[in-house]
Amino acid sequence: MKPAELETLHAQCRQVLEEATETLRGRMGKDIHKKVRDFLMVHNKGGQPCPKCGGNITQLNANQRITSYCRHCQPGLLILN
């Protein structure tokens, strides 16, 4: 990437994080343990259609963690041993 593109990317990443932090602080209030996830497009929606391409959302559950993704939109996430 060119230096100007990197500067733009950095500025946009920072803006997204600042806006997300402000939004979540407003929605969570003082309850820092509340898990707000309704803004995530595919999280915990395994088996449902992907909102972007209509493909099937894959969901992996391991160690009390959930990973949800579309194999079409996000190829290469499944690592085989």
C-alpha angles and dihedrals in degrees: 000000000000118000092251091052091050091051091051092048092049092049092048093048090051092048092051092050093047092049092046092049092051093047094049093046089054094048097042100043112185094334098098091174094062111112110219108191106145092104092062112101100215108009112131091355099112114164093020123111118271110252090222105045106005093241123136117279112231118214126197122192120196134149092356090304128118125212116186124180145146112250090209098049095035107033121177098038096114109084117196122206 
